[in-house]
């Protein structure tokens, strides 16, 4: 890639990089993600039996949140601080509060996971406070910026708004349910509340953001043809329909008398059908077709993550059908495993290997083009690292999938070791990029 190409790519995609926040803001979130992955790996190594037995056990729920909050949401928060000014052309007000959000998200996630794991109420209450503060301090400024965006008619911005709305709902519900584990009466039937909470988290928050970002990122980085406006709209409307149906259903079941409430609760899981069909079937099929039709079929290590992640989405669609039709708890666990560690994490992992070098190049090198020799984006990381990370990620998925299916503590421990290796490799890559310094030029400002 020639050194000036990233600028051309950005301007072709209509990005407003001059509005980007300081590099340190997204980087602090990205650098924390592998550390939470490492905590998840320690949990798998130290408590290998439970996470492979049932989704309702506390070690499983703790592992789920070390990953959904500590890794996925951590990366997504950092990405939204970066994307909102650049893609939605609307700077996030009071950007300095991102430091508070980062600190409270870290403390809250650790408190929630350890409080659930060790059954310690005195850890859960501060965790609820910290996560509540993180949610408030993130959603208000980012939501305001997205609301004011002059690019509000673009599908990517609409998808980002939907994602932030779902984030607000999943947090409110999660904090409310967490009170049930901190000694207060549990708010309603547990499977029902948990079903709506996890649907909002995975399909609403994660699904909307991955879908919306794919509209922008795939044509920009991999030169795929963009999805048609009608396809983009249908994908997002399907997710929004599910969110509305699930929230209405949950409200009705909480307010109605017992008998009709039970009937509403029975059909509520079907509310997620449109979103699951959109996020795990239609979006992957349309996107894989666009990838196959891309203009320049250059091999790109980070594209492998997208293809594998989209493949996992299709697997999740099959597993959802199996989970509804079979009583076997392993099917539900496999669905959670491939949704969180496969579909969502593969795509985010690949994006970190693509976007962080791009950001470092823009902040630290772009102003030097034509003044001193500047390396291209692709040269900022050793070439073998993304391929190594991809291999490790596939190893984690395969070992974890077999561990769940065979209920094997040994395989779960092996999964933990592989996950630790994956986390360390990601941390090494991000640290390498964070420490990258531009070729010296007297007086050149560095971020
Ligand atoms: C403020 C943030 C959050 C809090 C306080 C929270 C809290 C909880 C609690 C207490 C449970 C257990 C419910 C029970 O025992 O019945 C739960 C389950 C779950 N949560 Fe969250 N949550 C939060 C955010 C999220 C997010 C953002 C996601 C997804 C991206 C998510 C995904 C899940 C999933 C998948 C389960 C089910 C776990 C399983 O089946 O093993 N949560 N959450």
Boltz pocket constraint, residues with backbone or C-beta under 6 A from the ligand:
constraints:
  - pocket:
      binder: B
      contacts: [[A, 54], [A, 55], [A, 56], [A, 57], [A, 60], [A, 61], [A, 64], [A, 65], [A, 68], [A, 69], [A, 72], [A, 73], [A, 112], [A, 131], [A, 132], [A, 135], [A, 170], [A, 171], [A, 172], [A, 173], [A, 174], [A, 175], [A, 176], [A, 177], [A, 178], [A, 181], [A, 190], [A, 191], [A, 194], [A, 197], [A, 198], [A, 201], [A, 202], [A, 205], [A, 206], [A, 336]]
      max_distance: 6.0
